[in-house]
Amino acid sequence: MERIHSINPRRIEWCCQDFQVAGEQVAEQLDISRSTWEQVLAGQGGLTFGQLRRLAVYFGRGVLFFLEPAPVEEEKVHTPQFRTLANGRVDLSPELRRVIEAVEDQREAYVATLEEMDEDVRRGFVPPELVGLGPAEAAARARAWLDLTPRGGFNAYRVAVESRGVLVFRLHGHHGRWHMPSTSPVLGFSLYEPRCPVIVVLSRFTETLQAFTLMHELGHLLLHRCSSINLEAEADGAESTDRQERAANTFAGHVLVPDDFLESIRDELRPATADRYDEWLAPQRRTWGVSSEVILRRLMDVGRLSSERYGEYRNWRRSLPVSALKKGGNRAKRYREPLSLFGQPFVRTMLDAKNAGLLSLARTSTFLDGLKLADLHRLERECATR
């Protein structure tokens, strides 16, 4: 079988170092023999096109990336947002790195398309001024900015955030470019960029946790103007050791459950045992789209619940059997997936650009998760009815 010999081994080595993975491990995962791998790295061998393509997919690069003779210029390969996350306190797995870069590619395509349509200013991100405000005041101003109502849920919160110029991506369990392993501790992440920040949440978690993650990441964007990764271990403000993480958790709690919301909760009806708190708070949980834990944390913040009672509930929740992870589904309605994955603003922009002659069918399909032509037309009809 014909092999490609013009591969730049230094670029392979750079990718391995960037991903913090051993070259031998990459070769094993890609089913490339050790002798072939060593010859390529020594500049004396070649790979078949199939092997080179698998290598490119693994590192989230194009095939041509490994054929360029020049050394890698990291400033051109990684954006400042990516470098911020890579240099942070969280080790980025290969899967997370690929997803982050895929998100950045989508954002760049979205911003460029808006500019071509002269829509970039109208749909731009203009955050509220929160400097110097306490948690309650900052959250109240953010709620007013988002135009939130007392009734909420992840979908409503997502639409509100998107309406203010923030892209919200929701990753599902399907394999491919947007896949994150079920063992990943990441709840979500945000990429700050003044014109168009992005928030990413993982749908394998409960919708109440997705809603909290969404507002947590929004807190980083509004309070700290920085990119961030949210981990399961830091989803509770009391346990986080990072000041900015605690601030983002506090912000999310106040946005989702303002002080005046707590007035509807009757302390005299509070059960004697923590295992009945979910039943006690069921009306509020359904209306606000949040978990009992978020409400209890807010009650503790205002002095209406002791830390001992809060701890009892957390211990009870932890003692419950772990629920089965959400699966990706059978994809029977494949044409709808881009709406759930990228959100309406992104999808509608790409479809509008196609209809205006600014994007070809092939490019539109690429931006909309590789939809086939029939599904692309079904997606257009779906958007027309919304």
C-alpha positions as CSV (number, residue, x, y, z in Angstrom):
1,M,0.0,0.0,0.0
2,E,1.3,3.4,-0.9
3,R,2.7,5.4,2.0
4,I,3.1,9.2,2.5
5,H,6.7,10.0,3.4
6,S,6.6,13.8,3.6
7,I,5.4,13.8,7.2
8,N,7.0,16.3,9.6
9,P,7.9,14.2,12.7
10,R,8.5,17.3,14.7
11,R,4.8,18.2,14.4
12,I,3.8,14.7,15.6
13,E,6.1,15.2,18.6
14,W,4.7,18.6,19.3
15,C,1.1,17.2,19.3
16,C,2.1,14.4,21.7
17,Q,3.7,17.0,24.0
18,D,0.7,19.3,23.7
19,F,-1.7,16.4,24.6
20,Q,0.7,15.1,27.3
21,V,0.5,11.6,25.9
22,A,3.3,9.2,25.0
23,G,3.9,8.6,21.3
24,E,3.9,4.8,21.9
25,Q,0.4,5.1,23.4
26,V,-0.8,7.0,20.4
27,A,0.6,4.4,18.0
28,E,-1.1,1.6,20.0
29,Q,-4.5,3.4,20.0
30,L,-4.3,4.1,16.3
31,D,-3.2,0.5,15.4
32,I,0.2,1.6,14.0
33,S,3.1,-0.8,14.5
34,R,5.9,0.3,16.8
35,S,8.5,-0.1,14.0
36,T,6.5,2.0,11.6
37,W,6.0,4.7,14.3
38,E,9.7,4.8,15.2
39,Q,10.7,5.1,11.5
40,V,8.2,8.0,11.0
41,L,9.5,9.9,14.0
42,A,13.1,9.3,12.7
43,G,12.1,10.9,9.4
44,Q,12.8,7.6,7.5
45,G,9.4,6.1,7.1
46,G,5.8,6.9,6.1
47,L,2.2,6.3,6.9
48,T,-0.7,5.2,4.7
49,F,-3.3,7.8,4.1
50,G,-5.7,6.0,6.5
51,Q,-3.1,6.0,9.3
52,L,-2.4,9.6,8.7
53,R,-6.1,10.5,8.8
54,R,-6.5,8.6,12.1
55,L,-3.6,10.5,13.5
56,A,-5.1,13.8,12.4
57,V,-8.5,12.9,13.9
58,Y,-6.9,11.9,17.2
59,F,-5.1,15.2,17.6
60,G,-8.0,17.2,16.1
61,R,-6.0,18.5,13.2
62,G,-6.2,18.4,9.4
63,V,-4.1,15.9,7.4
64,L,-2.1,18.8,5.9
65,F,-1.1,19.9,9.3
66,F,1.4,17.0,9.5
67,L,2.7,17.6,6.0
68,E,3.9,21.2,6.5
69,P,7.7,21.4,6.8
70,A,7.7,24.4,9.1
71,P,7.7,24.0,12.9
72,V,4.5,24.6,14.8
73,E,3.7,28.2,15.9
74,E,1.7,27.7,19.0
75,E,0.3,31.3,18.9
76,K,-1.4,30.4,15.6
77,V,-2.5,26.9,16.6
78,H,-4.0,27.8,20.0
79,T,-6.1,30.8,20.8
80,P,-5.5,32.8,24.0
81,Q,-8.7,31.3,25.5
82,F,-7.3,27.8,24.9
83,R,-3.9,28.6,26.4
84,T,-5.7,30.1,29.4
85,L,-7.4,26.8,30.1
86,A,-4.4,24.7,29.2
87,N,-2.2,26.7,31.7
88,G,-4.8,26.5,34.4
89,R,-5.3,24.2,37.4
90,V,-7.1,21.5,35.3
91,D,-5.2,18.9,33.2
92,L,-6.8,18.8,29.8
93,S,-7.5,15.3,28.5
94,P,-7.0,14.6,24.8
95,E,-10.8,14.4,24.4
96,L,-11.4,17.7,26.2
97,R,-8.7,19.4,24.1
98,R,-10.4,18.3,20.9
99,V,-13.8,19.5,22.1
100,I,-12.4,22.9,23.2
101,E,-10.7,23.4,19.8
102,A,-13.9,22.3,18.0
103,V,-15.9,24.9,20.0
104,E,-13.4,27.6,19.1
105,D,-13.7,26.6,15.4
106,Q,-17.5,26.9,15.6
107,R,-17.3,30.3,17.3
108,E,-14.9,31.7,14.7
109,A,-17.2,30.5,11.9
110,Y,-20.2,32.0,13.7
111,V,-18.5,35.4,14.2
112,A,-17.2,35.5,10.7
113,T,-20.6,34.7,9.3
114,L,-22.3,37.4,11.4
115,E,-19.7,39.9,10.0
116,E,-20.5,38.9,6.5
117,M,-24.2,39.4,7.2
118,D,-23.6,42.7,9.0
119,E,-25.2,41.3,12.1
120,D,-22.1,41.2,14.4
121,V,-22.9,44.5,16.2
122,R,-26.6,43.9,16.7
123,R,-26.0,40.4,18.2
124,G,-22.8,41.3,20.1
125,F,-22.1,40.5,23.7
126,V,-22.7,43.6,26.0
127,P,-22.4,42.4,29.6
128,P,-23.9,44.3,32.5
129,E,-21.5,46.2,34.9
130,L,-21.2,44.2,38.1
131,V,-18.0,45.6,39.5
132,G,-18.3,46.5,43.2
133,L,-21.6,44.7,43.7
134,G,-22.3,42.1,46.3
135,P,-23.5,38.6,45.3
136,A,-27.2,39.4,45.7
137,E,-27.0,42.7,43.8
138,A,-24.9,41.3,41.0
139,A,-27.3,38.4,40.6
140,A,-30.3,40.7,40.6
141,R,-28.7,42.8,37.9
142,A,-27.9,39.7,35.9
143,R,-31.4,38.4,36.2
144,A,-32.8,41.8,34.9
145,W,-30.2,41.7,32.1
146,L,-31.4,38.2,31.1
147,D,-35.1,39.2,31.6
148,L,-35.7,36.1,33.7
149,T,-39.1,35.2,35.1
150,P,-39.9,33.3,38.3
151,R,-40.5,30.1,36.3
152,G,-37.3,28.6,34.9
153,G,-35.6,25.5,33.6
154,F,-32.5,24.8,31.6
155,N,-34.1,25.5,28.2
156,A,-35.5,28.8,29.4
157,Y,-32.2,29.8,31.0
158,R,-30.4,28.8,27.8
159,V,-32.6,30.9,25.6
160,A,-32.1,33.9,27.9
161,V,-28.3,33.6,27.9
162,E,-28.2,33.1,24.1
163,S,-30.4,36.2,23.7
164,R,-27.5,38.3,25.2
165,G,-24.9,37.3,22.7
166,V,-23.5,34.2,24.4
167,L,-23.4,30.9,22.5
168,V,-24.5,27.9,24.5
169,F,-23.4,24.4,23.3
170,R,-24.9,21.3,24.9
171,L,-22.8,18.2,24.3
172,H,-24.6,14.8,24.0
173,G,-23.3,11.3,24.4
174,H,-22.8,10.5,20.7
175,H,-19.4,9.6,19.5
176,G,-17.6,11.9,17.1
177,R,-16.1,15.3,17.3
178,W,-18.2,16.4,20.2
179,H,-17.9,13.3,22.3
180,M,-16.7,13.5,26.0
181,P,-16.1,10.2,27.8
182,S,-18.6,9.3,30.6
183,T,-15.7,9.2,33.1
184,S,-14.8,12.8,32.5
185,P,-15.2,15.0,35.7
186,V,-16.0,18.0,33.6
187,L,-19.5,19.5,34.0
188,G,-18.9,22.2,31.5
189,F,-16.6,25.1,30.5
190,S,-16.7,28.6,29.2
191,L,-14.5,30.4,26.7
192,Y,-14.3,34.1,27.2
193,E,-14.0,36.4,24.1
194,P,-15.3,40.0,24.2
195,R,-17.4,39.7,21.1
196,C,-18.9,36.2,21.5
197,P,-18.2,34.1,24.5
198,V,-19.2,30.4,24.6
199,I,-20.6,28.3,27.4
200,V,-20.6,24.5,27.1
201,V,-22.6,22.1,29.3
202,L,-22.7,18.3,29.2
203,S,-26.2,16.8,28.8
204,R,-25.4,13.5,30.6
205,F,-26.0,15.3,33.9
206,T,-29.4,16.2,35.3
207,E,-31.1,19.3,33.8
208,T,-30.9,21.0,37.2
209,L,-27.2,20.5,37.3
210,Q,-26.9,21.7,33.7
211,A,-28.8,24.8,34.7
212,F,-26.5,25.4,37.6
213,T,-23.4,24.8,35.4
214,L,-24.8,27.3,32.8
215,M,-25.2,30.0,35.5
216,H,-21.9,29.1,37.1
217,E,-20.0,29.6,33.8
218,L,-22.0,32.8,33.1
219,G,-20.7,34.0,36.5
220,H,-17.1,33.5,35.3
221,L,-17.9,35.4,32.1
222,L,-19.6,38.4,33.8
223,L,-17.6,38.6,37.1
224,H,-14.1,37.6,36.0
225,R,-14.2,38.0,32.2
226,C,-12.2,34.8,31.9
227,S,-12.4,31.2,30.5
228,S,-13.1,28.4,33.0
229,I,-13.6,24.7,33.4
230,N,-16.2,23.5,35.9
231,L,-15.6,20.1,37.6
232,E,-18.0,17.9,39.6
233,A,-15.8,18.2,42.7
234,E,-16.3,22.0,42.7
235,A,-20.0,22.1,42.0
236,D,-20.6,23.0,45.7
237,G,-19.4,26.3,46.8
238,A,-18.6,25.1,50.3
239,E,-16.1,22.6,49.1
240,S,-14.3,24.6,46.4
241,T,-10.9,25.9,47.4
242,D,-10.6,28.4,44.5
243,R,-11.8,31.9,45.2
244,Q,-13.2,32.5,41.7
245,E,-15.0,29.1,41.7
246,R,-16.7,30.0,45.0
247,A,-17.7,33.4,43.6
248,A,-19.2,31.7,40.5
249,N,-21.0,29.2,42.6
250,T,-22.5,31.9,44.8
251,F,-23.5,33.9,41.8
252,A,-25.2,30.9,40.2
253,G,-27.1,30.2,43.5
254,H,-28.4,33.8,43.8
255,V,-29.4,34.0,40.1
256,L,-31.3,30.8,40.2
257,V,-32.8,31.3,43.7
258,P,-33.0,35.0,44.7
259,D,-33.7,35.9,48.3
260,D,-37.4,36.8,47.6
261,F,-37.9,33.3,46.0
262,L,-37.2,31.8,49.4
263,E,-40.3,33.5,50.9
264,S,-42.5,30.8,49.4
265,I,-40.8,28.0,51.5
266,R,-42.5,27.3,54.8
267,D,-39.9,26.4,57.5
268,E,-42.6,25.0,59.8
269,L,-43.3,22.3,57.2
270,R,-39.7,21.2,57.0
271,P,-39.5,17.4,57.6
272,A,-37.6,16.0,60.5
273,T,-35.4,13.9,58.3
274,A,-33.3,14.8,55.3
275,D,-34.6,12.0,53.1
276,R,-37.9,13.9,52.8
277,Y,-36.5,17.3,51.8
278,D,-37.0,16.6,48.1
279,E,-40.7,16.1,48.7
280,W,-40.9,19.3,50.9
281,L,-39.2,21.4,48.2
282,A,-40.9,19.8,45.2
283,P,-43.1,22.8,44.2
284,Q,-40.1,25.1,44.2
285,R,-37.8,22.7,42.4
286,R,-40.3,22.3,39.6
287,T,-41.0,26.0,39.2
288,W,-37.4,27.2,39.4
289,G,-35.8,24.3,37.6
290,V,-33.2,23.8,40.3
291,S,-32.2,21.0,42.6
292,S,-33.0,20.7,46.3
293,E,-29.4,21.1,47.1
294,V,-29.2,24.6,45.5
295,I,-32.3,25.6,47.5
296,L,-31.0,24.2,50.8
297,R,-27.7,26.0,50.2
298,R,-29.5,29.3,49.8
299,L,-31.6,28.6,52.9
300,M,-28.4,28.0,54.8
301,D,-26.8,31.2,53.4
302,V,-29.7,33.3,54.8
303,G,-29.6,31.6,58.2
304,R,-32.8,29.5,57.8
305,L,-31.1,26.1,57.7
306,S,-28.2,24.9,59.8
307,S,-25.0,23.6,58.2
308,E,-25.7,20.3,60.1
309,R,-29.1,19.8,58.3
310,Y,-27.5,20.8,55.0
311,G,-24.8,18.2,55.6
312,E,-27.3,15.5,56.5
313,Y,-29.1,16.1,53.1
314,R,-25.8,15.9,51.2
315,N,-24.8,12.7,52.9
316,W,-28.2,11.2,52.2
317,R,-27.9,12.1,48.5
318,R,-24.5,10.6,48.3
319,S,-25.7,7.3,49.8
320,L,-28.2,6.8,47.0
321,P,-27.4,4.4,44.1
322,V,-25.7,6.2,41.2
323,S,-28.2,6.7,38.4
324,A,-27.4,5.2,35.0
325,L,-25.7,7.7,32.7
326,K,-27.9,9.3,30.0
327,K,-27.3,7.7,26.7
328,G,-27.1,9.5,23.4
329,G,-30.4,8.0,22.2
330,N,-31.2,6.3,18.9
331,R,-30.8,9.5,16.8
332,A,-34.1,9.0,15.1
333,K,-34.5,12.8,14.8
334,R,-31.0,13.4,13.7
335,Y,-32.0,16.6,11.9
336,R,-32.8,18.3,15.3
337,E,-29.5,17.5,16.9
338,P,-27.7,20.8,15.7
339,L,-30.4,22.8,17.5
340,S,-29.8,21.0,20.8
341,L,-26.0,20.9,20.3
342,F,-25.4,24.5,19.1
343,G,-28.5,26.4,20.0
344,Q,-31.0,28.3,17.8
345,P,-28.8,31.5,17.2
346,F,-26.0,29.5,15.7
347,V,-28.2,27.2,13.6
348,R,-30.4,30.0,12.3
349,T,-27.4,32.1,11.4
350,M,-25.8,29.3,9.3
351,L,-29.1,28.6,7.6
352,D,-29.7,32.3,6.9
353,A,-26.2,32.6,5.5
354,K,-26.8,29.6,3.2
355,N,-30.1,31.1,1.9
356,A,-28.3,34.4,1.3
357,G,-25.7,32.7,-0.8
358,L,-22.9,33.3,1.7
359,L,-22.4,29.6,2.5
360,S,-22.5,26.6,0.2
361,L,-24.5,23.5,1.1
362,A,-21.3,21.6,1.9
363,R,-20.0,24.4,4.3
364,T,-23.4,24.7,6.0
365,S,-23.5,20.9,6.5
366,T,-20.0,21.0,8.0
367,F,-21.0,23.7,10.5
368,L,-24.2,21.9,11.4
369,D,-22.5,18.7,12.6
370,G,-22.3,17.1,9.2
371,L,-26.0,16.8,8.5
372,K,-26.9,15.1,5.2
373,L,-28.9,17.1,2.6
374,A,-32.2,15.5,3.5
375,D,-31.8,16.2,7.2
376,L,-30.6,19.8,6.4
377,H,-33.8,20.5,4.6
378,R,-35.8,19.0,7.5
379,L,-33.9,21.2,9.9
380,E,-34.8,24.2,7.8
381,R,-38.5,23.3,8.0
382,E,-38.2,22.7,11.7
383,C,-36.7,26.2,12.3
384,A,-39.3,27.8,10.1
385,T,-42.1,26.6,12.4
386,R,-40.4,27.9,15.6
